[in-house]
Amino acid sequence: MYAAERRLAAMIAQQNEVSNNWLPRLALTGNSGTTSNELTDLLDSDFSVWSIAGDLAANLFAAGRLKSERVQSQAQAESQLAQYRSTVLTAFQEVENALSSEIDLSLLREESAISADENQKAEDLAWEQYDKGLVDITTLLDAQRRADESASKLISIQNQRLQNRINLHLALGGDFE
């Protein structure tokens, strides 16, 4: 989002520069093409008028080119603005999705933790009963499988929550440097 904002700012600065090209420019220099011993010859009004008029006329003769540059610059600025808006909306959507996912994953983690705990207790009970000869090996192995599956599911959900938090951090403009 920051990069998109910087591109938009650069395009606006470029558009301002193109717009400023429409303004007449007056350049005064200390050099002239003639030499004179008389100060009045250097300050001759005809010489000054032709110099200034020539500089002012330069923008008038380039009006078509300047107008074309301005239209092109304005179109590019509008395109950059549209891209910036799209980037901002995408970032807001990513933040909203991550926040919504955090709530869902938090609830799912609580349920999964309860399930993993209950399945672990069932496995412990199956071991006790197996040691006493009350259940066969198949019952014990089934209890172990359910406990392992629920523990694996809990780890997977915790991983998803961590990945979601990383995505939220990045969507909010954070980095890891």
C-alpha positions as CSV (number, residue, x, y, z in Angstrom):
1,M,0.0,0.0,0.0
2,Y,2.9,2.3,0.8
3,A,4.5,1.7,-2.6
4,A,1.1,2.5,-4.4
5,E,0.8,5.7,-2.4
6,R,4.4,6.7,-3.4
7,R,3.7,6.0,-7.1
8,L,0.5,8.1,-6.9
9,A,2.5,11.0,-5.2
10,A,5.1,10.8,-7.9
11,M,2.5,10.9,-10.7
12,I,0.8,14.0,-9.1
13,A,4.2,15.7,-8.9
14,Q,4.8,14.9,-12.5
15,Q,1.4,16.2,-13.4
16,N,2.1,19.5,-11.6
17,E,5.4,19.8,-13.5
18,V,3.6,19.3,-16.8
19,S,1.0,21.9,-15.8
20,N,3.7,24.4,-14.9
21,N,5.1,24.1,-18.4
22,W,2.1,26.2,-19.5
23,L,3.4,29.1,-17.5
24,P,5.6,31.6,-19.4
25,R,9.2,31.7,-18.3
26,L,11.5,34.7,-18.2
27,A,15.2,34.2,-18.3
28,L,17.6,37.0,-17.6
29,T,21.3,36.4,-18.3
30,G,24.3,38.6,-18.0
31,N,25.7,37.6,-21.4
32,S,24.8,39.2,-24.7
33,G,25.9,38.8,-28.2
34,T,27.3,42.3,-28.6
35,T,29.8,44.4,-26.8
36,S,29.5,48.1,-26.2
37,N,31.3,50.7,-24.4
38,E,28.1,52.6,-23.7
39,L,25.7,51.5,-21.0
40,T,22.8,52.9,-22.9
41,D,23.4,50.5,-25.8
42,L,23.1,47.5,-23.4
43,L,19.9,48.9,-22.0
44,D,18.3,49.6,-25.4
45,S,14.6,48.9,-25.1
46,D,14.3,47.2,-28.5
47,F,16.9,44.7,-27.5
48,S,15.1,43.9,-24.2
49,V,11.6,43.6,-25.8
50,W,12.8,41.2,-28.5
51,S,14.6,39.0,-25.9
52,I,11.5,38.8,-23.6
53,A,9.0,38.4,-26.4
54,G,11.0,35.5,-27.9
55,D,11.0,33.7,-24.6
56,L,7.3,34.2,-24.0
57,A,6.4,33.1,-27.5
58,A,8.2,29.8,-27.0
59,N,5.3,28.4,-24.9
60,L,2.7,29.7,-27.4
61,F,4.3,27.8,-30.3
62,A,4.5,24.6,-28.2
63,A,0.9,24.8,-27.0
64,G,-0.2,21.7,-28.9
65,R,2.6,19.6,-27.5
66,L,2.1,21.0,-24.0
67,K,-1.6,20.3,-24.1
68,S,-1.0,16.7,-25.3
69,E,1.5,16.2,-22.4
70,R,-0.9,17.6,-19.9
71,V,-3.8,15.3,-21.1
72,Q,-1.5,12.3,-21.1
73,S,-0.2,13.2,-17.6
74,Q,-3.7,13.6,-16.3
75,A,-4.7,10.2,-17.7
76,Q,-1.7,8.6,-16.1
77,A,-2.5,10.3,-12.7
78,E,-6.1,9.1,-12.9
79,S,-4.9,5.6,-13.6
80,Q,-2.5,5.7,-10.7
81,L,-5.3,7.0,-8.5
82,A,-7.5,4.1,-9.6
83,Q,-4.7,1.6,-8.8
84,Y,-4.1,3.2,-5.4
85,R,-7.8,2.9,-4.6
86,S,-7.8,-0.7,-5.7
87,T,-4.8,-1.4,-3.5
88,V,-6.3,0.3,-0.5
89,L,-9.6,-1.6,-0.9
90,T,-7.7,-4.9,-1.3
91,A,-5.8,-4.2,1.9
92,F,-9.0,-3.4,3.8
93,Q,-10.5,-6.6,2.5
94,E,-7.5,-8.6,3.5
95,V,-7.6,-7.1,7.0
96,E,-11.3,-7.8,7.3
97,N,-10.9,-11.4,6.1
98,A,-8.0,-12.0,8.6
99,L,-10.0,-10.6,11.5
100,S,-13.0,-12.7,10.6
101,S,-10.8,-15.8,10.3
102,E,-9.2,-15.1,13.6
103,I,-12.5,-15.3,15.3
104,D,-13.5,-18.4,13.5
105,L,-10.1,-20.1,14.1
106,S,-10.2,-19.1,17.8
107,L,-13.6,-20.8,18.3
108,L,-12.4,-23.9,16.3
109,R,-9.3,-24.1,18.4
110,E,-11.3,-24.1,21.6
111,E,-13.5,-26.9,20.4
112,S,-10.5,-28.9,19.0
113,A,-8.7,-28.5,22.3
114,I,-11.7,-29.9,24.2
115,S,-11.9,-32.8,21.7
116,A,-8.2,-33.5,22.0
117,D,-8.3,-33.5,25.8
118,E,-11.3,-35.8,25.8
119,N,-9.7,-38.2,23.3
120,Q,-6.5,-38.2,25.4
121,K,-8.5,-39.1,28.5
122,A,-10.3,-41.9,26.5
123,E,-6.9,-43.2,25.5
124,D,-5.6,-43.2,29.1
125,L,-8.8,-45.1,30.1
126,A,-8.3,-47.6,27.3
127,W,-4.7,-48.3,28.5
128,E,-6.0,-48.8,32.1
129,Q,-8.7,-51.2,30.9
130,Y,-6.3,-53.0,28.6
131,D,-3.8,-53.5,31.4
132,K,-6.7,-55.0,33.5
133,G,-7.7,-57.2,30.6
134,L,-11.1,-55.5,30.2
135,V,-10.7,-54.5,26.5
136,D,-8.8,-56.0,23.6
137,I,-5.9,-54.4,21.6
138,T,-8.3,-53.2,18.9
139,T,-10.1,-51.0,21.3
140,L,-6.9,-49.6,22.6
141,L,-5.5,-48.9,19.2
142,D,-8.7,-47.2,18.1
143,A,-8.6,-44.9,21.2
144,Q,-4.9,-44.1,20.4
145,R,-5.8,-43.3,16.7
146,R,-8.6,-40.9,17.8
147,A,-6.3,-39.2,20.3
148,D,-3.6,-38.8,17.7
149,E,-6.0,-37.5,15.1
150,S,-7.6,-34.9,17.4
151,A,-4.1,-33.8,18.6
152,S,-3.0,-33.4,15.0
153,K,-6.1,-31.4,14.2
154,L,-5.4,-29.1,17.1
155,I,-1.9,-28.5,15.9
156,S,-3.2,-27.8,12.4
157,I,-5.7,-25.2,13.7
158,Q,-3.0,-23.6,15.8
159,N,-0.8,-23.4,12.7
160,Q,-3.6,-21.8,10.7
161,R,-4.1,-19.2,13.5
162,L,-0.4,-18.3,13.4
163,Q,-0.5,-18.1,9.5
164,N,-3.6,-15.9,9.8
165,R,-1.9,-13.6,12.3
166,I,1.1,-13.2,9.9
167,N,-1.3,-12.4,7.1
168,L,-3.0,-9.8,9.3
169,H,0.3,-8.3,10.3
170,L,1.3,-8.0,6.6
171,A,-2.1,-6.6,5.5
172,L,-1.8,-3.9,8.1
173,G,1.5,-2.9,6.5
174,G,3.9,-4.6,8.9
175,D,7.1,-6.4,7.9
176,F,9.6,-8.7,9.5
177,E,12.8,-6.8,9.2
